[in-house]
């Protein structure tokens, strides 16, 4: 990571239909990382947005009988509205139909051409219109179909402009060999490295006969292949957001780019090659997460198996959705999601474990000490359980292990609940001779809840804010995550953070 700065991106989302839970998944993960790095006092730029050009959008618009721009405007608004509903703290939202983005894409492609990496030629091969991807032989499934969308591929033959991807065979091999963490998890690194080792072929830079895209500056009769337009958003957004160049100077290149495994080739191979061709630094790290699965299939608009994140948020709140997606599916792996699993996580962990720990701890301070937290030494046994925890959580987040970091914190949530049962403060309260021990238990529990809540705030920003306000402990910076770093005096009454039985998930 850059010294004192952190730039994280999501892929930009296609506007051929409304957002679904899979889009929320990546946005939430990026937001957790952004919030955590802000806690650490770093300058953060968190980017998300929409991919609005290309055949999939044009075809979806034609099917509805509307112009592509109308469809893009309508669905981009839905993605834009979703980000605050998810409590996402993105710093900018890029749209690839923004004229400033278009101009900056044209400028980069012109530079690539001037540097000698563009030539005119004829493309012939297999193409998936839903992926907007020219498939290599090793990417074609049985029956000449797309392995992702399960549709028959089309044979394309057109005169267009090519990018000399083959010129970057050795530079890309060197990039991977010298940076073993360039792509994570390791299985995705190996997949991308294997693709490169298979020999890189030049690829289309443009499409002829399409109008919905970025016109090539030297050949306005053709548009840029949508993937070049889309990939460049990570670079152009800094300039669109700040034309004076300050953001680019501070944040380029990206520290973490979160992507799904179905777009690995474009990000791990095409993207760094394009940047090299333009004379720009490559990203520091790509993190490839898996698919959210329902009934064994990737959740996908085109397959029709989606859960509406807006419905879930309306019934349970954003924090519940954020927690479920980051907890139930280990980040980086495929994982099945279902309303039943959501209900179980909500009831068992959010309501019964964390919510109940916070609620009964605050209630006991009110019941036994009139809302005043005792000034007592903290229990060394509980302090030992928290020793080194902030450092471990930070190291895991730095590695993209967002779910594992949450697991580390949650182990201490459960340890605190056991501590309550072991110390039984309701029994100590019956014996005036145990008043000092009761003070230690209450002070230790309040401090544990406070430290846990600071650490959990990137995952649970809404409820953590409510709880810290009740504790009159507003410091959410990372140093405040250390057990023993807080100073809580008076606690306010606390409504349940996660009410039981708010309704069935997902409709």
N, C-alpha and C positions, 0 to 999 in steps of 0.2 A: 504494500500500500504506500501511497505517497505520504510524505511526512506531514502529519496533521490534517490530511484530507482523505476523503473516501467517496468514490463515484460508483454507484450501483445502478444497474439497468435491468428492466424486464424486457422480454421480447415485445415488439409492438403487435397489437392484436388486430386480426382481420375484421373488417366491418361488414362482411357479407351476412352477418346475423348478429343477434344480441349477445351480450356476454353471458358466460355460464361459470360454473364452479371451478373449472380448470383455469380460467383466466384469474379468478380471485386467488387461487392457490399461489401462483407465481407472484402476484402483486403483494400478497400478504408476506410471503417469504422475504421479498426485497425490502418491504417496510420494516420487518423485524430487524434486519441488518442495518438499515438506515438509522432507525431509532437507537439501536444499541451503540453505534458509532458516534451518534450525537451525544449520548450519555458520557462517552469517553472524551468529550471536548473537541472532537474533530470537526472540521468543516465538511459537510456532507452535501452531495448532489444526488438525488434519487429521481431517475427518469422512467417514465412509462408513456404509453401513447397508442396510437392506432395506425395500422398499415392500410392505406386506402386505395392504392392502385392495383393493377393486375387483373388477369382474367377471372379469378374467382369472384371478385367484386363486380366486374362488368357483367358476368353471367347471372349473378344473383339479382342485379338491378334489372336486367332484361327479363328475367322470369317474373318480376313484379310489375313490369311495364313502366319503370321509372328510369330517370337518368342516373348514372353512377354517382354523381355528386350528391344527388338527393338522398340516395341510400347511405352514402358515406356520412353525410351530415346527421342523418337520423340516428345511425348506430354509433357514431363517434360520440354523440351526446350521451348515449346510454353508458358507454365506457367511462366517459368523463364524470357522470353522476355516480357511478359505482365506486370510484376511488374514495370519496369522503364517507360513503356508506360503510366501507370496509375499515374506516379509520386510517386509511393510507395517507402518509405524510409526504407524498411526492413533491418535489420542488418544481417540476415542469411536466407538462403533458404535450407531447409532440404529435402533430398530425401531418402525414406525408403529402397532403394536398396543400399545406401551407406554402404560399409563394416563396417565402424565404428559404424553406427547406428545399424546394424545387431548384432554386437558383444555386444553392450551395452544393447540391448533388451534381448539377451540371458543371460547376467549377471543378469539383474533384475528378469527375470523369474526363474532363478536358485535360487536366493535369496527367492523368493516367495515360491518355492518348499521346500527349506531348512527350511523355517519358518512354514511348516506344512499345507499349504493351497492348495496343489495339490494332486490329487489322480486319479487313473485310473478307468474308468467306461464305460458304454454304453449309448450313446445319441440316443434318438428317439423323433422326433418332426417335426414341420413345419418350412420350411426354404425358405427365399427369396434370390435367387442368385444375384439379382441386389443390394439389400441392404447389402448382405453378413451378414444376420441377422437371428438368430433363434427366431421365433416369439412365444410370450406367447399367451395364449388363448384370452386375452383381446386386443391383437394387430392384430387379424385376421379380415379382412373385409368380407362383405357378399360374398358368393360364394367361400369361402376359398381362398381369394385373398389378395395380399399385398395392404394396404390402400394407399401407396405412388405410387407404380409402376403399380397397377391395373393388375398384372399378377397372375396366379394361383400359389400357394405355392407348394413346393415339400416336400415329406415325406422323411426324412433322418433317417438312422439308422446306427450308426458306433461306433466302439470301439475307444475311445480317452482319453485324459487327461482332468480332470475337475478342475475348480477353485472353492474353497469353498466360493462362494458369500454369502451363507446363514449365514456364521459366522459373517458377517458384518451387519446383520439386526439392532442390537442395536447401534453399532457405527455410522451407517449412520443416523438412526433416531435422535441420539444425535447431529450429525453434523448439520442437518437441523434445529432442534429445538433450538440450541444455536447460529445459524448463519442465521437469517431470510433474509439476503441479499446474501446468498451463491449462489442462482440462481435468476436471474432477466430476464424478468418481473415477478411479483408475480404469474401470471397465470401459468407460466412455473415452478416456485417453487412448486406450489400446485400440478401440474401434476407429477413432479418427486417424491414429498413426498407421493403422493397417490400410486404411483407404488411401493415404498418401503413398505408402510403400507399393501399392498396386499400380502406381504410375499415373500421374496427373495428365489429363487431356485438356486442351483449350476449350473454353466454354463460351456460350453466347453472352454477349454484353447487351444485346438489344433484341427487340422483336419487331418484325415488319408486319404491317396490316392491323396492328392494334392502335387505338387512339387513347385509351385510358391509361396514361402513364406519363413519365417525365420525358419530354422530347430531347433527343440528343442534340447538343449545341452545334455539332458539325454536320448533322443529318436530321433535320426536324421531321422528316418523313418516317423516322423510326423512334420508338420509345425505349428507354432503358429497361432491360430485363428487371422485373419487379424486385427480385432479391437484392440487386445492387442498390436500388432506390431505398429499400427497406433497411438494409444493413447500415447504410450511411446515416440513418437517423441518430445513431449513438454519437456520431461526430457532429452532425449539423445542429443538433439540438442545443449544444453549448453556445454556438454562434447565434442561433435564432433567439435564444433566451437572453443573450447578452452580446449585441453586435459589436461592442467595444473590445471583445476578446478576453476579458478578465476571467470568465468561467473556463474557457479553453486552457488558458495558462495555468489555472489552479488545478483543474480536475483531469485533463487528458494525460494519459490514457485511462480507460475505465479500470477500476480495481476488481470489480466482480460483475460479470454479466451472467444473469440467470436465464437459462433456456430450457425448453423441453427436448427430449432425446430425438424427436422426429425432425428437428432442424439443426442437428449436430453438424452435418456436412457443411452447411452454409456458414455457420459461425466458426467452426474449428479449422476449416480449410479455405473456403472462398474469402471470408472476411479478413483474416490476417494477410492473405495474399494481396487483396485489393489495397489494404493499408500500406503494405510494403511498396506496391506499385506507385502509390501516391506520395511516398516519402513520409508517411506518418507512423508513429509508434503503435504497436499492436497492444491489445488488452493485456492486462497482467494475469487475469484468470477467468476462465469460463467454468461455470458450474451447471451441470446437466441434471435436471431432476427427471423423475419418471412420470408416468401417466397416472391420473386418477381413473380407476376402473369401476365400471358398473356391469355386472353380469359378465365379467371377463374381458370386456372391451374398453378401449380408451374412451373417456368421456369426450364427445365431439359433437359439434353442431350438425355436421353433415351426416353423422350416424343417428342423431336424434335421441341420444341417451344422456340427458343432462339434468342436473339439479339447478334450480334457480337460486343463486346466492342472495338475491334481494329478499326472497321469501324467508330464507333462513334468518337473515339479519333482522327482519321485521318481527319475527317471533321470539328469537333468542338473544338478539343483540350481536354486534360485530365481534365482541370479544369471544363469544362462544364459538363462532365460526372460525375465527383466527386460531383459537386453541385447538379445536378439533382437527383442522387441516395440518397444523404443525406437529400435533401429538400422535395422531392416529396413523399417519403415513410417514415413515422415516424419510426425511428429505433427501432425495437422490435415488430413491427406489420407486418402483411401481407399487401401488397400493389400492385396495378396494375401499370404496366409500359407500355408505348406506344410511338412510334415516335411522335405522335401529342402532347402528354403531354410534351415530351422533348422540342419540338420546342417552345411551349408556355412558359415554364420556361426560356429557353434561351433568347427569344425575350423580354419578359415582365420584368424579374427580373435581369438577368445578363447584358443584353445590355441596356435596358431602365432605370433601377433603379440604379444599382451599377456602371456599365460602364459609363452611362451618368453623374451620379453624379461626378465621378472622372474626366471625360473628361472636363466637363464644368467648374468645379472648377479650374482645372489647366489652362484652356483657359482664364478664367476671370482674374486670377493673371497675365497672360501674357498681356492680353488686357489692363488692368487698372493699373498695377504696374510693367510692363516690366519684369515679371518673378520673381520679388522680393517679398517674403511674408512679408507683413507689420508687424512691431513690435508693436503689439497692444494687449490690454487686451482681453481675450476671453469672448465671450458672456455668461453670467451666465445662460441664459435660455437653451442654448445648453449644457452647462456643467451639468446642472441638469438632462437633458435627458440621459446623459452618467454616472451619478453617480452610483457607485456600479456595473456597468455592468461587468467588468472583473471577479469580485468575483462570480457573478451569473453564468457566462459562465463556469468558472472553476468548480463550484459545480455541474453543469449539466453534464459536461464531466466526472467528477469523478463518476457519477451515471450511466454512459453509455447512457445518454440522448443526443446523438449527434445531432439529428435533432432538438430537443428543444433548444439546445444551439445555433444552427444556426438561429433558429427563433428569439431568443433574439437579436442577432446581427442585423438581417435583419430588425427588427422593427426600429432600429436606422438609417439604410440606408434610410428607408422611411421617418423617421423624418427629416433627413438632406435634402431630396428632398423637403419636405414641407417648411423647413426653407428657402431654396433658393427662393421659390415662395413668402413666407411671406415677406422676406427682400428685394427682387427684386433689387439686386446689380446693374443691368443695369439702373435702375431709379436713384439710389444713385449716380451713376457715372456722371449723367447729372448735378448735383448740387454740385459745389465746396464746398459749406457750409456743405455738408454731407461727405466730404472726410474722416473724422475721423471715422464716422459710417461705411463707406465702408471698411476701414481698419479692423475694428472689425469683420465684416461679412466675409471678405476674410480670415483673420487669423483663425477665428473660423472654417470655412469650411475646410481649409487645415488641421487643427489639427484633426477635426472629421474624415476626409478621412484617415489620417495617422493612427489614433487609430483603426478605423474600419478595416483597411487593416492588421494591426498587428494581430488583433483577428481572421480575416478570413484566415490568411495564412495557417493553417492546412487544411482547406477545399479547398483553391484556391492557392496552393503554387507557381504556375508558374506566374499567373497574379499579385498576390500580390507582388512577387519579382520585377516584371517590374515596378509596380506602386511605390513601396518604393524607387527603384533606381531613378525614375523620381523626387521624392520628396527629394532625397539625404538624406533619413532617413533609414539607414541600420539596425537599432536596431530592431530585431523581438522578443526580449525576452518578457516574460509576463509583467514585470513591465512597459515596453514601451506601453502596451495596454491601459494604463490609459489616459483618455482625459486630456490634459495639461502636459503630461510627455515629449512631443516631442519638437523639436526645428528645424523647417524647415526654411531655408534661401532662397535659389534659387530653383525654380522648372524648370525642363526641359520640352521640348515639349513631348506630350504623344500621341502615336498612339492609336486608339480605342482598348480597352482591349477585347471587344467581338464584332467583326464586325457583322453587320446585314447580314442575309441571306447567310450563308456560304454553304448551301445545305441541303437537307432533311436528317433527322436522320435515322440511321440504314439501309440505303439502300432503 
